Amino acid sequence: MVSFKAVFSALLMGLIVLSGCTSPNNSMQTLQNDIELIVAQYDSATVSVSLLDSENNLAFHLDGDRLYHAASTMKIPVIIELFRQAELGRFSIDEEIILKNEFKSIVDGSPFSILDDSDDAIYEQLGQPMSLRQLSYQMITVSSNLATNLLIDFLSADSVQATSERLGTTHMKTIRGVEDLKAFDLGLSNQATSSDLAVLLERLRTGTAVSPAADSVMLSFLHDQFFNAMIPSGLPKGLKVAHKTGSITKIHHDAAVVYPLNAEPYVLVIMVEGITDSKISSELGSSITRLIHERIRGAS
């Protein structure tokens, strides 16, 4: 059995019930209880959930401030910072940089290379130029680690972190690229919370992360996400989802803007720790997604 404390708050004062519901049985407390019943079926799982639903003036956070290894969800603030700097005119988003596979550890500056990646094709182009736009697209859609580290080197982790904080995050930390094993061994890893990821996605949804035009482009990249086993699989077929997943050993996250039919989009973030088999963690996340969507949007 999983035991964890649920933390929740509302955007408006007082009790806010879910869409179309006036009974206490359908309140946020009931939603919390029902999510916990799902999680309790997975003995080793620790789960955080954040939901921002502007249509119902609702903010729901289940352990929303718990820190997790960010895995590839850290790529969300990276793309926001890239488009922010491009918007300021510091460079063109279509500027090209040379693809390389050598980076410096934040521990001692020693070199390391990316050895494990979901984007095999990019390695065939080492030594050739690729645009910042295409690198960011690869980073989001197929979660390219090589593209991520090239962009982190180009922007700096400090600038990514500063922009994340300006947008309203309070706990998550972006301190390095990926596969810096010396840093990992010392516990120096990127961290995220479901509530902070929800803040960033709500900024993108409302066009206030960088600008309406830039945010629309970033959301289009998130719409093209290749890995769809968690949140999308728990939704009715045909719904659009703009999202970014992240997974490493015993870590599996999904952070999404969901676009129901004939209703306002909402933000949903699910973070899971403790399950080795990604198929099982995907099943858990899908079950939570299905419950939440049916509760706040019904069949739409």
C-alpha positions as a printed Julia matrix, in Angstrom:
300×3 Matrix{Float64}:
   0.0    0.0     0.0
   1.18   3.49   -0.8
   0.87   6.14    1.88
   1.4    9.76    0.93
  -0.04  13.11    1.91
  -2.32  14.95   -0.53
  -1.9   18.69   -0.83
  -4.51  20.65   -2.73
  -5.56  24.28   -3.2
  -8.15  26.26   -5.2
  -7.72  29.22   -7.51
 -10.68  30.92   -5.82
 -11.59  31.14   -2.15
 -13.88  28.51   -0.74
 -14.78  25.04   -1.87
 -14.78  24.59   -5.64
 -16.48  21.49   -6.9
 -15.79  19.85  -10.2
 -17.56  20.7   -13.45
 -21.29  20.11  -13.38
 -21.19  18.67   -9.86
 -22.71  20.06   -6.68
 -22.59  16.99   -4.47
 -19.8   16.68   -1.89
 -19.27  13.18   -3.3
 -17.8   14.78   -6.42
 -15.54  17.3    -4.72
 -11.78  17.52   -4.87
 -11.59  15.43   -1.72
 -13.4   12.63   -3.51
 -11.09  13.01   -6.51
  -8.12  12.74   -4.16
  -9.53   9.62   -2.55
 -10.23   8.0    -5.91
  -6.71   8.7    -7.18
  -5.28   7.2    -3.99
  -7.37   4.06   -4.54
  -5.81   3.69   -7.99
  -2.29   4.26   -6.71
  -2.82   1.79   -3.86
  -2.97  -1.0    -6.44
   0.73  -0.38   -7.2
   2.67  -1.21   -4.06
   5.95   0.46   -5.0
   4.58   3.64   -6.57
   4.91   7.19   -5.35
   2.74   9.56   -7.38
   2.17  13.29   -7.69
  -0.61  14.85   -9.75
  -1.3   18.46  -10.68
  -4.38  19.7   -12.51
  -5.06  23.27  -13.64
  -8.51  23.7   -15.14
  -9.39  27.28  -16.03
 -12.9   26.33  -17.17
 -13.77  25.44  -13.56
 -11.32  27.82  -11.83
  -9.75  24.7   -10.37
  -6.25  23.91   -9.15
  -5.69  20.45   -7.7
  -2.32  19.23   -6.43
  -1.63  15.8    -4.97
   1.86  16.02   -3.43
   2.44  18.76   -5.97
   5.61  20.08   -4.33
   7.37  16.73   -4.03
  10.68  16.8    -5.9
  11.44  14.07   -8.44
  14.32  13.46  -10.78
  13.06  15.55  -13.69
  14.2   13.12  -16.41
  13.24  14.6   -19.79
  10.55  16.93  -18.44
  13.46  19.35  -17.93
  13.33  19.89  -21.68
  10.21  22.04  -21.26
  12.03  24.98  -19.61
  14.91  24.53  -22.08
  12.69  25.11  -25.11
  10.99  28.05  -23.4
  14.35  29.71  -22.77
  15.46  29.07  -26.35
  12.4   30.78  -27.79
  12.63  33.57  -25.23
  16.16  34.49  -26.25
  15.25  34.22  -29.93
  12.27  36.52  -29.3
  14.67  39.07  -27.78
  16.7   39.01  -30.99
  19.83  37.46  -29.52
  19.82  34.97  -32.4
  17.49  33.57  -35.01
  15.61  30.4   -34.15
  16.73  29.17  -37.58
  20.42  29.79  -36.84
  22.5   26.64  -37.28
  25.08  25.08  -34.99
  27.42  22.16  -35.63
  26.39  18.81  -34.18
  28.95  17.38  -31.77
  28.9   14.72  -29.09
  31.3   16.03  -26.48
  30.24  17.9   -23.37
  31.77  18.95  -20.03
  30.72  17.62  -16.64
  29.51  20.26  -14.2
  31.58  18.48  -11.53
  35.1   18.98  -12.9
  34.84  19.97  -16.54
  35.89  16.53  -17.72
  34.53  15.47  -21.13
  31.69  13.01  -21.63
  29.53  11.89  -24.54
  25.91  10.86  -24.91
  25.75   7.07  -24.97
  22.02   6.4   -24.56
  19.49   8.24  -26.69
  16.03   7.82  -28.19
  17.08   9.81  -31.27
  19.4    7.58  -33.29
  19.14   9.46  -36.57
  20.77  12.64  -35.3
  24.09  10.84  -34.76
  24.38  10.21  -38.48
  24.72  13.99  -38.89
  27.55  14.64  -36.41
  29.87  17.34  -37.75
  27.07  18.86  -39.83
  24.93  21.92  -39.04
  21.39  21.8   -37.7
  19.09  24.71  -36.89
  18.13  25.59  -33.34
  14.5   25.13  -34.38
  15.13  21.57  -35.55
  17.21  20.76  -32.47
  14.39  21.93  -30.21
  11.88  19.91  -32.23
  14.03  16.79  -31.85
  14.46  17.5   -28.14
  10.7   17.58  -27.61
   9.23  15.09  -30.06
  11.7   12.21  -29.78
  13.37  13.45  -26.58
  16.81  13.73  -28.18
  19.47  13.87  -25.46
  22.11  15.06  -27.9
  19.93  17.97  -29.01
  19.21  18.81  -25.37
  22.86  19.04  -24.39
  23.71  21.11  -27.44
  20.95  23.55  -26.51
  21.97  23.64  -22.84
  25.53  24.48  -23.92
  24.21  27.17  -26.24
  21.9   28.77  -23.64
  23.43  27.81  -20.24
  21.57  25.96  -17.49
  21.62  29.13  -15.36
  19.59  31.07  -17.92
  17.08  28.21  -18.19
  16.68  28.18  -14.41
  16.3   31.95  -14.16
  13.54  32.02  -16.76
  11.76  29.09  -15.11
  11.7   31.02  -11.84
  10.51  34.21  -13.53
   7.57  32.27  -14.93
   6.54  31.21  -11.43
   8.21  27.92  -10.56
   9.34  27.6    -6.95
  11.03  24.22   -6.51
  12.25  22.71   -9.78
  15.94  22.97  -10.66
  17.65  22.8   -14.04
  21.37  22.61  -13.34
  22.82  20.59  -16.23
  22.26  18.65  -19.41
  21.68  14.91  -19.46
  23.97  11.9   -18.99
  26.52  13.74  -16.87
  27.26  10.6   -14.86
  29.78  12.25  -12.52
  27.13  14.75  -11.5
  24.5   12.04  -11.21
  26.72   9.99   -8.89
  27.04  13.02   -6.62
  23.3   13.58   -6.57
  23.5   16.64   -8.83
  20.48  16.13  -11.05
  17.7   18.19  -12.54
  14.61  18.11  -10.37
  10.96  18.94  -10.95
   7.61  18.97   -9.21
   4.21  18.41  -10.74
   3.01  21.83   -9.61
   5.96  23.63  -11.23
   5.63  21.74  -14.5
   1.95  22.66  -14.47
   2.89  26.32  -14.08
   5.08  26.19  -17.18
   2.48  24.39  -19.27
  -0.23  26.82  -18.17
   2.04  29.65  -19.31
   2.39  27.97  -22.7
  -1.34  27.3   -22.91
  -2.2   30.93  -22.24
   0.54  32.36  -24.48
   2.38  33.98  -21.58
   5.57  31.9   -21.48
   7.27  33.92  -24.24
   4.61  35.34  -26.58
   1.41  34.03  -28.17
   3.23  33.33  -31.45
   6.28  31.64  -29.9
   4.15  29.65  -27.46
   1.98  28.42  -30.32
   5.06  27.04  -32.07
   6.27  25.31  -28.91
   2.83  23.78  -28.34
   2.86  22.5   -31.93
   6.11  20.66  -31.11
   4.54  19.22  -27.96
   1.56  18.09  -30.06
   3.97  16.02  -32.16
   5.24  14.05  -29.15
   6.29  10.54  -30.18
   5.83   8.84  -26.78
   2.13   8.59  -25.97
   1.76   5.69  -23.56
   0.67   7.59  -20.45
  -1.67  10.61  -20.54
  -2.84  10.31  -24.17
  -3.72   6.64  -23.75
  -6.08   7.49  -20.9
  -8.09   9.95  -22.97
 -10.92   9.48  -25.5
  -9.59   8.78  -28.97
  -9.01  11.78  -31.18
  -8.26  14.34  -28.48
  -5.21  16.5   -29.05
  -2.53  16.46  -26.37
   0.53  18.71  -26.22
   2.9   17.01  -23.82
   6.41  16.03  -22.76
   7.3   12.74  -21.16
  10.33  11.82  -19.1
  11.64   8.47  -17.95
  14.7    6.86  -16.43
  14.99   3.85  -14.13
  11.94   3.77  -11.84
  10.91   7.25  -13.0
   8.09   7.97  -15.44
   6.44  11.38  -15.92
   4.04  13.02  -18.34
   3.21  16.74  -18.42
   0.4   17.77  -20.76
  -2.04  20.31  -22.09
  -5.2   18.37  -22.97
  -7.6   19.71  -25.61
 -11.11  18.27  -25.1
 -13.79  18.63  -27.75
 -16.04  21.66  -27.25
 -14.39  22.64  -23.97
 -11.44  24.62  -22.69
  -8.03  22.91  -22.56
  -6.6   21.95  -19.19
  -3.16  21.14  -17.81
  -2.43  17.73  -16.29
   0.9   16.53  -14.88
   1.5   13.03  -13.52
   4.81  12.03  -11.94
   5.55   8.44  -10.93
   8.48   6.98   -9.04
   9.23   3.44   -7.93
   7.96   1.29  -10.8
  10.62  -0.45  -12.92
   8.39  -1.55  -15.8
   7.38   1.47  -17.9
   4.34  -0.39  -19.2
   3.02  -0.65  -15.67
   3.75   2.99  -14.83
   2.06   4.0   -18.09
  -0.99   1.97  -17.08
  -1.07   3.74  -13.72
  -0.8    7.18  -15.32
  -3.45   6.31  -17.91
  -5.87   5.2   -15.2
  -5.41   8.46  -13.31
  -5.85  10.43  -16.54
  -9.07   8.58  -17.38
 -10.5    9.25  -13.93
  -9.67  12.96  -14.01
 -10.88  13.55  -17.55
 -14.2   11.82  -16.95
 -14.65  13.78  -13.72
 -14.03  17.23  -15.2
 -15.03  16.82  -18.88
 -17.18  13.71  -19.09
 -16.99  12.08  -22.53
 -15.73  15.17  -24.38
